[in-house]
Amino acid sequence: MTDHLKIIRHGAVLEITFARPEKKNALSNAMYRAATGQLNAAEKDTSVRVLLFSAEGDAFTAGNDIADFAAVASGKGEPPQAHAFIDALARAEKPIVAAVPGLAVGVGTTMLLHCDLVYLSDTAKLTTPFVNLALVPEAASSLLLPARIGHLRAFAMFALGEALSAAEALTLGLANKVLPKDALLDAAREAAQALATRPLGSLVATKKLMRDANRILAQIANEGAIFKERLQTPEAREAFAAFAERRQPDFSKFAS
Ligand code: COA
């Protein structure tokens, strides 16, 4: 277990809170492992009907801990645990609500594509700068994001690191509501409690009908294989070193 993930039960709603605000809630392997365990247990626990993701501080999450990526790139670290988390999210049959208080980077944004109700604070910003890190999209976002917002906007997010404001995300169908930050969690909790009063069998069947889970899982596997290769490249090592050294990366010395 880790202190950086808080778990609270409100009746039939299981709330999972990213709690590492000093690192903008960057997701460490320990946090992924704990979150994956919670997701898998919740699927089996008949007393849990709805999941709610939220976060402490001013960010939802700055994405995967780049120090963990850097450790893999240098051949030292354990394999990233993000894949198991994403897999569990994609397999989740119960409804998932997200309350996003601020910046969501990388998996912070792509995990929202697997949520069923997404509430953003008006200060939220969504980014997926995978190419800036010499990586590729994950969590089936290479399939799901263009399907939601079109190829051109999705490519600009992946390849140029362009951000979407909360208002843009709402317009583009990536969020249900935009709220002032101090009203966000209450609104998301209220929605989660409302879902918990609905017939679970019907909710699960509806969610299943709305998603092509096999196609999504196949895309996650394809992306995962390429992502793993990319983590070992000199380009990725340069990107991670640049982040640690607080400088811009220089990819000009690498050929494709
Ligand atoms: N992994 C590890 N540490 C991270 C992190 C990440 N993804 N994102 C932020 N942090 C850490 C910073 O290193 C810093 O740690 P320090 O105080 O020990 O130096 C702390 O969190 C605060 O971040 P900082 O960069 O000082 O805050 P900021 O408000 O200037 O910028 C971000 C916030 C999120 C824009 C910036 O930290 C960032 O770009 N992070 C990387 C995001 C990313 O590329 N994620 C991977 C996507 S696949």
Residues whose N, C-alpha, C, O or C-beta is under 5 A from the ligand:
A	BS01	COA	E22 K23 K24 A26 A62 G63 N64 D65 I66 A67 V105 G106
